[in-house]
Amino acid sequence: MSELLSQAAQLMLVGMGAVIIFLCLLVVAMSVMKRLIPTPEPVASTQPSVESNSSDAASPAVLAAISAAVHRYRQGKKAANNKEKLQ
């Protein structure tokens, strides 16, 4: 039984050592690649920026309708919560 545990511990240490060595090699390889491969320069935009048109904005009537719908929805939620509290 003791021999089996010692073999298991030895196998575990060999496996963990192999993983640590692989990770260290990976870090070294990434560092070398970082130094050898240049980082790309940001490309300047040649297209003019798109300005928002006033036609894209919602009309005042639409904004009023949305506002009224939100207000009514919230009032309905309050009424439902009050009914639940009373029961």
N, C-alpha and C positions, 0 to 999 in steps of 0.2 A: 504494500500500500504506500509506504514511504517512497519507494522507488518511482512509483507512478506519479506521485505528487511532485517529485523533483523533476521528472521529465516534463510534466505539464508546465511547471514554472520556467524551465529552460526554454521550452517552445514558446511560451508567452514572451519571455525577454527577447528571444531572437526575432519574433514577429514585430514587437514594439520597436526594437532597434532598427529593423528594416524600414518601418514606416517613418521613423524619425530621420533616418539617412535620406530617404526619398524626398521628404518634405524640405530638408535642408538643401538638397540638390535643386529642387524646384525653385526655392527662393533665390539661390545663386543664379540659376538660369534666367529668372525673371529680371534680376538686377542687371545682368549682362545685356539682355535684350533692351532694357530701358535705356542703357547708355548707347547702344549701337543703332537703334532705330529712332530716327528723329520724330518728334511730335509734330503733327500737321498744324500748320498755321491756320487761324480762323479765316475763312473766306469772307471778303467784304461783299455785302449785298449790293448788286448792281440794279436791282429793281427798286423803284420808288415805293415808299411805304404806302399802304392802302389807307386812305382816310375814310372815316365813317361818313356816310351820306345821311342827310337828315331824312331821306326817304326810307332808310333802314330802321330808323327809330320808330317805336310804337306811337300811334297817334294818341292825343289826349283822351279821346273817347274810349279807346281800348284800355288805356291805363285806368280810367275811371271804372270800367266794367270789371277789370281784374281786382281792383281795390275793393269794390262792392262785394264781389264774390268771396274774397278772403275774409272780409268783415262778417258776412253772413255765415260763413263756415265756422268761424270762431265763436259766434254767438250761439250757433247750434250745439257746438261742443260744450259750451258753458252750461246750457240748458240741460243737456244729457247728463252732465256730471252732477248738477244740482238734484236732478230726479233720483239718481242713484244714491246720493247721500241721504235723501229723505226716506228712502225705503229701508 
